[in-house]
Amino acid sequence: MPRAILCVLDSFGIGGATDADAFGDAGSDTLGHIAEHCADGRGDREGLRSGPLSVPNMDRLGLGAAGRLSTGKAIPGLDFPGDPDGLWGYAAEVSHGKDTPSGHWEIAGVPVRFDWGYFPETIPAFPKELVAKISEAAGLDGILGDKHASGTEIIAELGEEHVRTGKPIFYTSADSVIQIAAHEGHFGLERLLKLCETAREFADPYNIGRVIARPFDGETSETFRRTANRRDYSVLPPEPTLLDRLSDAGRTVIGVGKISDIFAHQGVARVLKGAGNDQLFDRTLEAMEMAQDGDLVFSNFIDFDSLYGHRRDVPGYAAALEHFDRRLPEMINRMRAGDLLVLTADHGCDPTWKGTDHTRENVPVIATGPGIAGKSVGGRKTYADIGESVAAHLGIAQGPHGTSFLQID
């Protein structure tokens, strides 16, 4: 029985979403704009990288072709000659948001057709009654922040005051989220996680998708760094996902990175964590060794989004893509006969775009495996086609929201 490896390059959009204007993102293109910046020298950084974007392994599988299909434009540096070796195309999102849960749930066959709750771009951002309930239940003397902010910037801004006063840092973004930052040593990691569990309970009436624990260490604003002990507290998907269907069929889903958190730990049998893309790549290789016939390895590579997309760091994003691409043959070489590897994303986060939030984009659909011939899968109308293709490959009945692209002539 075959296995499947599904890798989400978090935020690696390829532009072209027909409804991007409704999100204020018309013209955003994570891949295209990174490639353009690299081609004209704006992606150079001394000691990190220089020159045109170089991702030959993904390009050979069809990344450049998928980008051209999505946007109708050539992508500098991605010019693989001839027909790609992999299955290639793009998928459009039908979920109402451009956030992490919506993207991942839709990939797993369950689009989000409802509207999430959001917090306004005001100071304070959170309702007074919500903060009061959380503070009373958690025994807090107050909170800091209470606004829309970049996670790294607000820790630099308020981290020292947090250490001095013991008040945790609350902030949000354009996503449906409450983020709580606290120092692992001075505040305590377990205390932060318990606080987030409390906040999750009181956030439910506001229809908030996630409460995220953002622990950090260091002793000054210059040395504060977020640690790998992030935890996402998500609501449950509204319907059974691909992960549930596989679990019900007796298969094992191994979640790498924040996958289990995104699905509220439902349908994931084993969890492997890692600090950053390189460790997450290593954990994915470990998961492939663990996976038995019929199992799914589902990985999220978070650095593209959290370190480079949100921080609008073009050279950093480009270097991360190039590093992932250099390591990709390690994953391909560990595949067994019958395995399927799928590379995709959950939304965009164009590092050249205004603001610091996600961007509404199509995502790449790149697939390969021993014996799989290269061909176009076209433009898919929903991310759910990705999950249903994995389901078809693993011999699971098709769900109600997508169709497999594996049988395209």
N, C-alpha and C positions, 0 to 999 in steps of 0.2 A: 504494500500500500504506500502511496506517495506521501511526502511531507511538504509543508509550505513554510517559507520564511517571508514575513511581511515587514518591511522596514519603512518607517515614517521618518523622512528627513524633515524635521519639524520646521514649518514655515517656508519650505522651498517651492514657492509658487512659480508658475511660468506664464503669468499674465493672461489677458484675453477674456476674462469673465464678462459675459454679456450684461450682467446686472451690477457691475462694479460701480456705476454712477450712483446707484441707490445707497451705496455705502461711502460715498465720497472718494472712491478709489479708481475712477476711470483713468486708464493709462498706467496704472501700477504694473510692475513686471519684475519680480525679484530676480529671476535668472537673467532676463534680457538686460536689465539695467546694470547688474553686477558685471556682465560681460562687456557692456559698452564702456563702463568706467575703467575696467582693466585694459581694454584695447587702447584707450587714449592716455594711459598713465595715471589715472585717478584711483586705481586700485593698487598702486605700489606702496609698500611700506618697508623702509630699510630694516633688514634683518628678518623680515617675514616672508615677503613675496614680491614679484614684479612681473610685468609683461601681461600678455593676453591670458584670459582664463584658460586653464589647461585641465580638462577632465576627460581624457581620451577613452577611458573605460566606459563611463556612462554614455559618452557620445557614440561610441561604437555600438552600444546596445540600443540607441535611438533617442537620447536626450535632446540633441540638437533638432532632430526631425520633429519630435513632440513639441518643442518650443515654437518651431516654425508653423506647425499646424495650428497651435493655439492662438498665435498672434498674427500670422501672415508675414512675419519679418525674419530676416536672417539674424543669426546670433553670432557675433564676433568670436572667433576662436573655436566654435563648434562647427566643424566643416568636414565631418567624416565622409569620405567618398563612397559612393555606391549605396547599396541597401543595408540598413542596420541589421545587426545580428540578433537582436531581441524583439520581443513584442513591444510596440511603442504607440503612444497616443497621449491623450489627456482626459481628465475628468472635470466636469463642472459641479459646483456645489449647489444643492437645492435647499439645504438647511437655512433657517432664518438668520443665523449668526455666522460670524467668521472667527469663532473661538475654538479652543482646543477640544472641549468635549463634543461640540457639534461636528467638527471635522472627523474626529476619531470614531464617533458613533455612526456617522454616515458611512465611513469606510467599512465599518463592521455591519453594514446592512440596515441601519436604523437612522434615517434622516430626522432632524429636529424640525418639526413643523410648527412648534409653538414658539412664542417670544419669551426670551429670558428676561429677568429683571435686571436693571442697570442702575448705577448711581450717578447723579448729575455731576457735571464738572464745576462744582461749587466748593467753597470752603466754609463750613464742613461739608463733606460729601455724603456721610452716612446719617440716616435719621437719628435724632436724639434718643428716641425710645429704643431703637435697636442697640445703640452704644450703651445705654443705661442698663438694659437687660443683660447684655454680655458682661458688663463690668460688675454688676451685682452678683451674678452667678459665679464669676471667676474670681471675685475678691480683688478687683483692680481699683486703684486710687484714681485712675484716669488713663487716657490714651494719648499718644502723639500722632502727628500726621493728619489723619482724617481728610484725605484729599486724593486726587488723581496724581500719580507720580511714577517715575521710573524706579524700579527696586533698588538698583545700585546707588542712584542719586539720593534717594530718601534715606538710605542707611548712612551715607556719608554726611548728609545734612543733620540727621537727628540721632545717629547712633550714640554719640557721646552723651547727649541728654538722656537717652534711654538708659544707658549704663548708670548714670548718676541718679536718676529718679526711679528706675524700675518700671516705668510705664512702657508698655509695648507700642510698636509703631504699626498703625493701621493705615492701609492705602488701597486704592483700587485703580482701574484703568477703563478703557473702552469695552473690555470684556465683562461678563457677568461674574464678578469675583470680589471677594474680600481677601486681601493679603495681609498677613500679620508677621512682622519681622521682630526678632528678639535675639539677644546674644546667648549663645549656647552655654557659656560658662556663668555669666552674671545673672541671667534670667533663668536658664535651665532648659534643656531641650525637651524633657518630658513635660515640664510645665507649659511650654509653648504648644506642644502637641495636644495636651489636655484643653488648653484655651481654644485651640482651633476646633476641637470636637464640640465645645460649648457654643462657639460662634456658628458652627454648622447647624446646630439645632435651631438657633434663633433666626438664621438666615432663610430657612425653608419658606416661611410665609411670604418672603419677598421674591421667591422664585430665582434665587441666586445659584448659578451653576456650580461654583467651586469656592471653597475656603482653602487658602494655601498657606502652609507654614513655611516661613522664610528665615531659617536660622542662620546666624553669621558668627564669625569670631574675629579676633584682632582686638587692639586696645585703643586705637585712635581712628579718626576719620580717614586718615591716609592708609591705614592697615586693615580696616574692616573688609572682610571677604565673606561672601555667602558660602556656606558649606554644602556638602552633598546630601545632607539630611532633610532636604525639602520633602514635604508631604502634602499631597492634594486630597482634599475631602470633597468628593463629588456626589451629586445626587445620582440615583440609579437611572439608567436609560429607560425610556418609556415602554419599550418592547424588548423581547429577547433578541440579543445580538448574535452574530456569528459565533462569538465566544461561548454563549450559553448553549447554542445548538451543538457545537462541538463537544462541550462538556456533557450534555445530555446523551450524546452518542458514545460516550466512554473515551473520548479523545482527551489529550492533555494539551492545554494552552500554557505556554511558558511566556510570561510577560517580562520584557527587559526594559529597564528604566521606569518611567512613570506610567506605563500602560495600565497596570493594575489599579493605580489610584484613579485614573481617568474613568475606569469602568466600575468604580466603587467596589473594587475587589471581587466583582461578580464574574464568574466564568473563567478566571485565571487560577490555575492550579499551582504554578510555581512562579516565584518572583526573583529576578536577578537585578540588583541595583548597580550603578556605577557613577563615578564622578566625572562627568564630561564625555564627549564623544568617543575618545580613544578607549576609555574603560568600557563604555557601552558597546563598542565594537567587539572588544574582548569577551564581554559577557554574552554577546550574540553568538560568537563562535562556540562558547561553552554550552549555550543552550542548544545549538545544532548538534553537539555531541550527545546531549541528554535526550533529545527528541527521538521518539520511536515512530514506527510507521503510523501514518494518519494524524500525527500531531502538528500543531502550529507554533512557530516561534514568532512572536509579535514584538517588535522593537521600536522604541522612539529615541531619536538622536536629537537631544534638546538644545545643544549649543548653538545650532544654526539660528534658532529663534531667540533664546534668552541672552546669549552673549553677543550676538552680531546683528540680528534683525532689529530687535527692540532698541539696541544701542546705536543703530544706524551706522554700523561699522562695515563699510564695503571691503576694505582689505582683509579684515578678519573673517568675514563671511566667505570671501573668495578663497582664502587660505584653507578654511575648514572644508570647503567643497573639494579642493584639490587634494587635501590629505585623505578625506573619505574615499575619493576616487582611487588614490594610490593603494589603499588597503582593500578595495573591493575585490580584487582577484583572490585574496585570502578566503573570502566568503564563498566565492564561486567555486574555488578548488575543493572546498569541503562538501559540496553538494553531492548527494548520492543519485543514482539512476532513479528517475521519476520525480525528483524534487522540483519545486517551483519557488523562485525568488522574485519578489515584487518590490520595487522601489517606488515610493510615492510621497505625498505630503498631506498635511491637514488643513492648510490655508497658506496665504502668503504673508511675508513681513518684509516688504521691499526696503532695503537699507538706504535707498535714495529718496524715499517718500517723506512727506511732511509728517510731523508728529513722531510718536514712538510706538504706534499700535499696529496690529495686524492689518493686512490688506486683502481685499476680496479678489481672489485669482483662481484660475484653473490650476490644477496640480498635475505633475507628470505621472504617467502610468508606464512604467518600464518593467518588463518581466523577462526572465530567462530561466534556463534549466537544461540539463542534459537532454539532447534530442529535440529541443524546442526550436523550430525554425523562425527566423525573423519575419515579421510582417506588421502592418499597421492595424491597430485596433480602433482607430478613428477617435473622434471626440465623443466621449461618453457623457450621457446626460445627467449622471449622478455619480458621486463617489461610491455609492452602494454597489455599483458594478464591480468594484475592486474586491469587496468582500464576497460577492456572489461568485466571482471567478475563483477565489480561493476555496469557497464551498464546493464548487463543481469539481475542482482539482482533487479535493479530499473526499469526494463521494458523499457530500451532505446535500440534502434536498434544498432547492432554491428558496430563498425568502421572498417576501412580497414586494420589495422595493427596488430591486435591481436585477440585472441579467448578466450572465457570464460572457466575457469576451474571448474565451478560449476556443470556441468553436467557429470563429469567423474564418471564412474561406479566403 
